[in-house]
Amino acid sequence: MAEKRGILTEEGLKKIEQQLDNLKSVRRIEVAQRIKQAIDFGDISENSEYDDAKNEQAFIEGEILRLEKVLRESDVIHDTQGDGSGIIRLGNKVVIRDLEFKEDETYTIVGSAEADVTDGKISNESPVGAAILGHKVGDTVNVKVPAGLLKYKIMEVK
């Protein structure tokens, strides 16, 4: 079965490339120096500095592999401005109103690899992201979530 390809915006691609570069050119070197210093302390069998550095090294190498896989298995969307139709697509910034609480929320619809709710980026695969894709300003959308049914009105598509 073919694996599903991920989606990245140009901004997300740059961010992941920067993270990967930092891990390879800065963090890898720092942890290698920590390991060397810990070895210089002597017996590594009871050396917590050595154990911590080796654990960090394993984490960094795992993160490098994960980010490389994301880059390898993702397609980049270049046109996030849309076609002027106002229909929500990947990469669009959207203002939606929670009809229950009368609060506006602003999100950018991105692929799952770059989703970060604290930065206002939700995945196209999330309940809200999937529900609003393809809709336009003025539409009311019902979103099924574990807590029940949420209702949003699309206020703006940027």
HUJO-V919148 format. One record per run of one state. SS is the DSSP state (a for helix, b for strand, c for the rest). FROM is the first residue (numbers start at 0). TO is the last residue. Records with the same first field share a line. If there is no record, write none. Layout:
# HUJO-V919148
SS = FROM-TO / FROM-TO
This chain:
# HUJO-V919148
c = 0-4 / 40-42 / 46-46 / 72-72 / 77-91 / 98-101 / 110-110 / 114-114 / 119-119 / 123-125 / 132-138 / 145-146 / 157-157
b = 5-8 / 73-76 / 92-97 / 102-109 / 115-115 / 120-122 / 139-144 / 147-156
a = 9-39 / 43-45 / 47-71 / 111-113 / 116-118 / 126-131
